[in-house]
């Protein structure tokens, strides 16, 4: 059936450049992953409260998604819309993080071991974070539209996921490596850990230089992505099957109510996202790399190196998704992720404390487990990203409405509402293992059984729960490879008939 459809395809070079929006997003994402430390050290906010504040800002983030998506859908220009909104998003993110890390950081910090937060610091931190969220929402909503605008070829679409995933892995890996091995070493507070090795505690100056790095890297990515999008960012590429299409909030809720495939996708993707977001919180990675394994710098470097080969699996995942369909690949490799993380959890429960601080069997096993974990998640991620583009085309087939920003916003609204719980959940649970008031995990802290248990539960067990929910949600998901070929043929036929009628 696929031979009967004339697909719209993009040049590989344009795909490679356009997907650099992922570099821009992930560079800022890495920096704000340390928001708990920035809020604590730079604005005098206690560990628990900073987790609550970040949760509130992410609830606000989810609310802005549908509003900004509708603005993007309604916006009309003879020059397109993607580049315009990407630039707006970058300006707001760069401005807010510079205020947070450089201009105002350190003016509201703790003067001692205090129990209560600085009210002025709370207000300023929250206000700046809100500005950042608006900018990030403009960027993410626009970036999510690029795939559908570039191509509708089911074999080419997963390659967008490959480029996007490569950038989304490489950019945080490189930025994190510079932060951990250069900035933390130069401006962190050194100490000798239990293994007798030198390690470092966080300071606000580390984040000041980190922000300058992020702003510079993201600006280069912005320019290159705009170059790649220019040939496709045209008014005719945003048209649906219905004339005078004008999206509204009512239509957005109708989309969620009537598009059952979108609902199933949301359950699968959001449950997975929440589970992995909790484990990726900076307070948890500090507990894992520094407190449990014994070296923030060493374990982080090993973890980063373990990401590199997983890029090969992104290419493998794209090829499998192009041949077998996104659903089949997603379900099969999610099962493998579950069993792999069970083994990872068992390793972390029995590995001796601080034993990965120097070269040896524990460090080698940790490297191999991280390597496999990253590779398996890369395959699932590639199929998941391509599946969202299928949802957009299914909605066009189902209702005649072409709503790439709206579909992404409905997904993001629920995704962010759920994943907003991650920082609050992480910072709340660590209060049971000694981190109350102004105390926050540092690499020199002693490892207790409670801290080990919380680390393993959030880093391994939570993702397993998310993957189980993914399997359940995909049971009745109908957008197989064969169904998508049928949908593309129907859309092409309807567009051809509409064009003939106009003539």
RADADA-V908632 format. One record per residue. D_CENTER is the distance of its C-alpha to the mean C-alpha in whole Angstrom. Layout:
D_CENTER
D_CENTER
This chain:
35
32
35
36
33
33
29
28
26
25
26
24
24
23
20
19
19
17
14
14
12
9
11
12
8
7
11
11
7
10
13
12
11
14
15
17
19
20
21
23
25
25
25
27
25
26
23
23
23
20
18
20
19
16
16
18
16
13
16
17
14
14
18
17
15
18
20
19
18
22
23
21
23
26
26
29
30
32
29
26
23
20
21
22
19
17
20
20
16
16
20
19
16
18
21
19
18
21
23
21
21
24
27
27
25
28
30
30
29
31
35
35
34
33
32
32
29
30
30
30
27
25
26
25
22
21
22
21
17
18
19
15
14
16
15
11
12
15
13
10
13
15
12
12
16
16
17
19
21
21
23
24
25
23
24
22
19
18
18
16
13
15
15
11
10
13
12
8
10
13
12
10
13
16
15
15
18
20
19
20
23
24
23
24
27
28
28
27
30
31
33
34
32
34
34
36
33
32
28
27
26
24
25
24
25
23
20
23
23
19
18
21
19
16
18
20
17
15
19
20
17
18
21
20
18
21
23
22
21
25
27
25
24
28
29
30
27
26
29
29
32
33
35
34
31
30
27
27
25
28
27
23
24
27
24
22
26
27
24
24
22
19
20
20
16
15
16
15
11
11
13
11
8
10
12
10
8
12
13
10
12
14
17
17
16
19
21
20
21
24
25
25
25
27
25
22
23
24
22
19
21
21
18
17
20
19
15
18
20
17
16
20
18
16
19
21
18
19
22
23
21
23
26
25
23
19
20
23
20
18
20
22
19
18
21
21
18
20
23
22
20
23
25
22
23
27
26
25
27
30
29
32
30
30
31
28
29
31
31
32
32
29
27
28
27
23
23
23
21
18
19
20
17
14
16
16
13
13
15
14
10
13
15
12
11
15
16
14
17
20
19
20
23
24
24
26
28
29
29
30
27
25
22
19
17
19
17
14
15
16
13
11
14
14
11
10
14
13
10
12
15
13
14
17
18
17
19
22
22
23
26
28
28
29
27
28
29
28
27
24
23
25
25
29
29
31
29
31
30
29
26
26
25
23
21
21
21
17
16
18
19
17
15
18
19
15
16
20
19
17
21
22
21
21
25
26
23
26
24
25
26
29
28
26
29
31
29
29
33
33
31
33
36
36
35
38
40
39
39
43
44
43
45
